[in-house]
Amino acid sequence: MLKEITVVGAILIENGKILCAQRGEGKSLAYLWEFPGGKIESGESSQEALIRELQEELLIEVDVQPDVFEQTSYQYDFGLVQLTTFICFLKKGTPQLTEHIAAEWLEPKELNQLEWAPADIPTVEKLMEMGIVE
Ligand SMILES: Nc1nc2c([nH]c(=O)n2[C@H]2C[C@H](O)[C@@H](COP(=O)(O)OP(=O)(O)OP(=O)(O)O)O2)c(=O)[nH]1
């Protein structure tokens, strides 16, 4: 059966850099880099899901921009991930890793230094083409 997984990812911007987070061992897509976020729960908007996920994963409060940055679907062996990314800004706190094993703040042009989850490539390419984020 085709399993659809609806996921939101945050392009968290601070001082022209983007927060990139590395997935841990024992998970799907282990050690690949991603945008912090996760699955939308029933009854939640995309923005609400991102606010909740970033609170849980990084212990921060964020503002989520209303417009979608990029939307893609990627068929993994475990299911079809529909990933929607949004630009976010830090409102309160400093990111602390509670789930990821590493994080890096990178400029858009540096994003290809990391090995990203396949579903993230369109967002990464769009950010790299923009060159500057603020
Ligand atoms: N948060 C996030 N997930 C992503 C990205 N790209 C991508 O393919 N994914 C996938 C990984 C997971 O299969 C799913 C998000 O699930 P999740 O973050 O809520 O849950 P999880 O890490 O516990 O995942 P899992 O072990 O249950 O698969 O979407 C991304 O940029 N951010």
The ligand as an SDF file (V2000), in Angstrom:
LIG
                    3D

 32 34  0  0  0  0  0  0  0  0999 V2000
   11.6010   16.9380    9.3110 N   0  0  0  0  0  0  0  0  0  0  0  0
   11.9700   16.6230    8.0860 C   0  0  0  0  0  0  0  0  0  0  0  0
   11.6740   15.3960    7.5810 N   0  0  0  0  0  0  0  0  0  0  0  0
   12.0780   15.1470    6.3370 C   0  0  0  0  0  0  0  0  0  0  0  0
   12.7730   16.0890    5.5570 C   0  0  0  0  0  0  0  0  0  0  0  0
   13.0580   15.5330    4.3510 N   0  0  0  0  0  0  0  0  0  0  0  0
   12.5680   14.2770    4.3670 C   0  0  0  0  0  0  0  0  0  0  0  0
   12.6380   13.4460    3.4550 O   0  0  0  0  0  0  0  0  0  0  0  0
   11.9600   14.0370    5.5890 N   0  0  0  0  0  0  0  0  0  0  0  0
   11.2930   12.7830    5.9510 C   0  0  0  0  0  0  0  0  0  0  0  0
   11.9660   12.0390    7.0660 C   0  0  0  0  0  0  0  0  0  0  0  0
   10.8210   11.3200    7.7450 C   0  0  0  0  0  0  0  0  0  0  0  0
   10.5360   10.1370    7.0200 O   0  0  0  0  0  0  0  0  0  0  0  0
    9.6780   12.2890    7.5590 C   0  0  0  0  0  0  0  0  0  0  0  0
    9.4920   13.1990    8.7470 C   0  0  0  0  0  0  0  0  0  0  0  0
    9.2310   12.4640    9.8400 O   0  0  0  0  0  0  0  0  0  0  0  0
    9.4930   13.0230   11.3090 P   0  0  0  0  0  0  0  0  0  0  0  0
   10.6650   13.9140   11.3230 O   0  0  0  0  0  0  0  0  0  0  0  0
    8.2230   13.4880   11.8680 O   0  0  0  0  0  0  0  0  0  0  0  0
    9.7250   11.6970   12.0620 O   0  0  0  0  0  0  0  0  0  0  0  0
   10.9930   10.8480   12.3300 P   0  0  0  0  0  0  0  0  0  0  0  0
   12.2240   11.6180   12.1130 O   0  0  0  0  0  0  0  0  0  0  0  0
   10.7710   10.2090   13.6240 O   0  0  0  0  0  0  0  0  0  0  0  0
   10.8710    9.8540   11.1400 O   0  0  0  0  0  0  0  0  0  0  0  0
   10.7180    8.3190   11.1130 P   0  0  0  0  0  0  0  0  0  0  0  0
   11.9510    7.7950   11.7680 O   0  0  0  0  0  0  0  0  0  0  0  0
    9.4290    8.0330   11.8000 O   0  0  0  0  0  0  0  0  0  0  0  0
   10.6820    8.0910    9.6310 O   0  0  0  0  0  0  0  0  0  0  0  0
    9.9920   13.0620    6.4220 O   0  0  0  0  0  0  0  0  0  0  0  0
   13.0620   17.3610    6.1060 C   0  0  0  0  0  0  0  0  0  0  0  0
   13.6830   18.2450    5.4990 O   0  0  0  0  0  0  0  0  0  0  0  0
   12.6270   17.5790    7.3680 N   0  0  0  0  0  0  0  0  0  0  0  0
  1  2  1  0
  2  3  2  0
  2 32  1  0
  3  4  1  0
  4  5  2  0
  4  9  1  0
  5  6  1  0
  5 30  1  0
  6  7  1  0
  7  8  2  0
  7  9  1  0
  9 10  1  0
 10 11  1  0
 10 29  1  0
 11 12  1  0
 12 13  1  0
 12 14  1  0
 14 15  1  0
 14 29  1  0
 15 16  1  0
 16 17  1  0
 17 18  2  0
 17 19  1  0
 17 20  1  0
 20 21  1  0
 21 22  2  0
 21 23  1  0
 21 24  1  0
 24 25  1  0
 25 26  2  0
 25 27  1  0
 25 28  1  0
 30 31  2  0
 30 32  1  0
M  END
$$$$
